[in-house]
Amino acid sequence: MCTAATYRTKDFYFGRTLDYEFSYGEEIVITPRNYEFHFRHMGQAEEHYAIIGMAHVAGDYPLYYDAINEKGIGMAGLNFVGNAVYAEVTEGKENVASFEFIPWVLRQCATMDEVRALLAKINLVGTPFAEQFPASQLHWIIADENEAITVESVADGLHVYENPVGVLTNNPPFAQQMFMLNNYIGLSPKQPENSFAKDVPLNTYSRGMGALGLPGDLSSASRFARVAFTRMNAVSGDSEAESVSQFFHILGSVDQQRGCCEVAEGKYEITIYTSCCNATRGIYYYTTYDNHRIMGVDMHAEDLDGTTLTCYPMIAEGQVSWQNGQN
Ligand SMILES: C[C@H](CCC(=O)NCCS(=O)(=O)O)[C@H]1CC[C@H]2[C@@H]3CC[C@@H]4C[C@H](O)CC[C@]4(C)[C@H]3C[C@H](O)[C@]12C
């Protein structure tokens, strides 16, 4: 399972959790403007917008999980197992393999209008990256500072949904996730009034009772409701430190602790990493399961006119900053 979210203060923030039981060996990868993309069915592309994100690099190719470009657009792929169906390669169409989808969009779009125009022409196909990498079944969130959309390729074709809550998890399909939010219409960050029955003496014996009924489990539908509530009600200052801190708290509402989601005998899904991109300024922040200190990689500290990928492995080990003589 995974969760993605957007957040806006003075700048625009975009990120996700990656929840899984093992890692593919991902790192923070900066693709500069002159790196040559060789698209499977669309030929070669030279000059483009610079991209920073989390990717598994295979044969010098960045297989992005989530990324932003230098124009402030963010995009993330999340599992959509059992529902994602990709198209067949069709002569004369813009055939883009699902593993190329993030660079295909981020390399050439500066606005969400451009994203929509591109999506209207795309034929998203299931061409595998390599034999050992069959096409993952994914769906995507794409967003800028003003709006978010969800893209799902299913049996009856490609769907593009407005995403008014700026979040995405996994199954079921997005329209159903949004519908199920109706179940939580009564929830509030304020203390509830007694609307149960006026003649029954009911009290608010604890703070936080306005959101009683918000699901606490790790299922995708429950995480969707929980992160949507948290994201839509989140309040923070607009400085970089306050915004980034708040963003990690939003995704922290759906953090997965080792032991609570067993996917096979003795195998547990955990939040391997959590990212928070400042999409306005091209910065990729992240934490890992054991490293809670926020790490940062700034695309503008690199030569963005270069031709080769720059990779930063995640610092995954935790550190304690001692305040007295311990170490
Ligand atoms: C496993 C992850 C989703 C985690 C998740 O959601 N786990 C809950 C399962 S469940 O939903 O609860 O059942 C997903 C998210 C992004 C994916 C990569 C995207 C690029 C590339 C695409 C290629 O086509 C195949 C290889 C490739 C490296 C992909 C590997 C893997 O698929 C990644 C890491």
Ligand as a Chemical Component Dictionary entry (heavy atoms), coordinates in Angstrom:
data_LIG
# 
_chem_comp.id                   LIG 
_chem_comp.type                 NON-POLYMER 
_chem_comp.pdbx_formal_charge   0 
_chem_comp.three_letter_code    LIG 
# 
loop_
_chem_comp_atom.comp_id 
_chem_comp_atom.atom_id 
_chem_comp_atom.alt_atom_id 
_chem_comp_atom.type_symbol 
_chem_comp_atom.charge 
_chem_comp_atom.model_Cartn_x 
_chem_comp_atom.model_Cartn_y 
_chem_comp_atom.model_Cartn_z 
_chem_comp_atom.pdbx_ordinal 
LIG C1  C1  C 0 5.750  -1.886 -5.104  1  
LIG C2  C2  C 0 5.427  -0.393 -5.237  2  
LIG C3  C3  C 0 4.042  -0.142 -4.729  3  
LIG C4  C4  C 0 3.952  -0.453 -3.251  4  
LIG C5  C5  C 0 2.572  -0.843 -2.889  5  
LIG O1  O1  O 0 1.616  -0.172 -3.186  6  
LIG N1  N1  N 0 2.488  -1.986 -2.184  7  
LIG C6  C6  C 0 1.250  -2.494 -1.600  8  
LIG C7  C7  C 0 0.686  -3.684 -2.340  9  
LIG S1  S1  S 0 -1.070 -3.580 -2.385  10 
LIG O2  O2  O 0 -1.512 -2.466 -3.204  11 
LIG O3  O3  O 0 -1.544 -3.426 -0.990  12 
LIG O4  O4  O 0 -1.459 -4.883 -2.947  13 
LIG C8  C8  C 0 5.496  0.117  -6.695  14 
LIG C9  C9  C 0 5.299  1.658  -6.747  15 
LIG C10 C10 C 0 6.152  2.162  -7.939  16 
LIG C11 C11 C 0 6.594  0.865  -8.639  17 
LIG C12 C12 C 0 7.801  0.936  -9.595  18 
LIG C13 C13 C 0 7.530  1.980  -10.694 19 
LIG C14 C14 C 0 8.656  1.992  -11.749 20 
LIG C15 C15 C 0 8.864  0.598  -12.376 21 
LIG C16 C16 C 0 7.662  0.236  -13.244 22 
LIG C17 C17 C 0 7.870  -1.107 -13.960 23 
LIG O5  O5  O 0 6.702  -1.396 -14.666 24 
LIG C18 C18 C 0 8.133  -2.201 -12.930 25 
LIG C19 C19 C 0 9.283  -1.872 -11.991 26 
LIG C20 C20 C 0 9.145  -0.489 -11.291 27 
LIG C21 C21 C 0 10.527 -0.207 -10.656 28 
LIG C22 C22 C 0 8.012  -0.465 -10.224 29 
LIG C23 C23 C 0 8.241  -1.504 -9.093  30 
LIG C24 C24 C 0 7.063  -1.502 -8.053  31 
LIG O6  O6  O 0 5.906  -1.971 -8.653  32 
LIG C25 C25 C 0 6.821  -0.078 -7.467  33 
LIG C26 C26 C 0 8.034  0.274  -6.611  34 
# 
loop_
_chem_comp_bond.comp_id 
_chem_comp_bond.atom_id_1 
_chem_comp_bond.atom_id_2 
_chem_comp_bond.value_order 
_chem_comp_bond.pdbx_ordinal 
LIG C1  C2  SING 1  
LIG C2  C3  SING 2  
LIG C2  C8  SING 3  
LIG C3  C4  SING 4  
LIG C4  C5  SING 5  
LIG C5  O1  DOUB 6  
LIG C5  N1  SING 7  
LIG N1  C6  SING 8  
LIG C6  C7  SING 9  
LIG C7  S1  SING 10 
LIG S1  O2  DOUB 11 
LIG S1  O3  DOUB 12 
LIG S1  O4  SING 13 
LIG C8  C9  SING 14 
LIG C8  C25 SING 15 
LIG C9  C10 SING 16 
LIG C10 C11 SING 17 
LIG C11 C12 SING 18 
LIG C11 C25 SING 19 
LIG C12 C13 SING 20 
LIG C12 C22 SING 21 
LIG C13 C14 SING 22 
LIG C14 C15 SING 23 
LIG C15 C16 SING 24 
LIG C15 C20 SING 25 
LIG C16 C17 SING 26 
LIG C17 O5  SING 27 
LIG C17 C18 SING 28 
LIG C18 C19 SING 29 
LIG C19 C20 SING 30 
LIG C20 C21 SING 31 
LIG C20 C22 SING 32 
LIG C22 C23 SING 33 
LIG C23 C24 SING 34 
LIG C24 O6  SING 35 
LIG C24 C25 SING 36 
LIG C25 C26 SING 37 
# 
